[in-house]
Amino acid sequence: MFFASDNSGPVPPQVLAALAEANTGYAMGYGADAEMAEVTSRIREIFEAPEASVFLVATGTAANALALSTLCQPFETIFCTPTAHIHEDECNAPEFYTAGAKLTLVPGAPGFDDKMTATALRATIAKEETRGVHGPQRGPVSLTQVTERGTIYSLAELHELSTVAKAFNLPLYMDGARFTNAMVALGCTPAEMTWKAGVDAVSFGGTKNGLMGVEAVIFFDPAKAWEFELRRKRGGHLFSKHRYLSAQMLAYLTDDLWRENAIKANQNCAYLVEGLRRANAPFLHDPQANMIFAALPRATHQRLFDAGAAYHLWDGPLEGDPTELVAARFVCDWAISKDQIDHFLALATQT
Ligand SMILES: *Cc1c(COP(=O)(O)O)cnc(C)c1O
């Protein structure tokens, strides 16, 4: 009954098999392996971007911080939401890798979903640079898709946001740790959700969707490639035995594993949602992908934790009035079984 995050499940057997297959003989290091050439051409094909530059790193934090440092000068500021992973969960890695750029928070829409709106983005950017040489200069806009609150920007919303960024001549970056979960939920193509919507660079997440530890950073403008290459090496994220990263990503892109896993994760979550709705659990927003926020009485949380369920309480401690509702975050990965979800729901609905 593991709903703490989608990085806690196993790796699909295809990925392990690909690693075993890559584990024979010799290969050039540092990304010069044959698998990486294939990864690049597959990603260019999938994204309909024949010029795109593709790099692999082992963590999403490295992907975000290195990509943003390539798009941002130290005296600039990055526009993101208050709940952005780059703001809340990366121990200041973006500030560190950009050599001191700031993050400027764009207030989220009222309500829980915390998506950036074009209106708020325009107002926040306009307010910056009012102090000339004394203030931070305007830098990239960073969006997360799926957001940290489990919501999804529609293609129309992405277009509106990129129109604002472009009006100020600012690059648009997408943190795609859950890229494919959003893409299959929207039923769109990778190109539609990125460069066709005005996204300049994206992290194409693998780890949360079944890989052992690989994210691809994609720049649609190859002019940035060399700088990223240098920054990745300088930051200690250029892998020597790189073929083992490539092999994972290649397995991910083979036989639609990336899509299949995301579809499974979203379906598993939809199944959990259905059950929680039957139990009349209130949701903090309409579930869209594989991460949801729902409230249960404290006594129910206690029963679930006692039975070994794993997930994070969101807005309150476990101690207190046992009848009071406390919201929690639940994330489903590709691997969680219906049996596990059924077991969880049986405990959640027990009176
Ligand atoms: C998990 C996650 C990342 C990547 O985190 P790492 O732990 O560094 O791999 C980035 N962005 C979002 C929104 C995430 O959920």
The ligand as a Gaussian input file, in Angstrom:
#p B3LYP/6-31G(d) Opt

LIG

0 1
 C       10.734000      14.201000      -8.192000
 C       10.707000      15.496000      -8.855000
 C       11.876000      16.037000      -9.429000
 C       13.202000      15.330000      -9.410000
 O       13.709000      15.090000      -8.165000
 P       15.023000      14.243000      -7.866000
 O       14.766000      13.704000      -6.527000
 O       16.166000      15.194000      -7.896000
 O       15.197000      13.201000      -8.924000
 C       11.764000      17.243000     -10.081000
 N       10.610000      17.893000     -10.173000
 C        9.472000      17.398000      -9.657000
 C        8.189000      18.135000      -9.837000
 C        9.496000      16.191000      -8.964000
 O        8.359000      15.708000      -8.441000

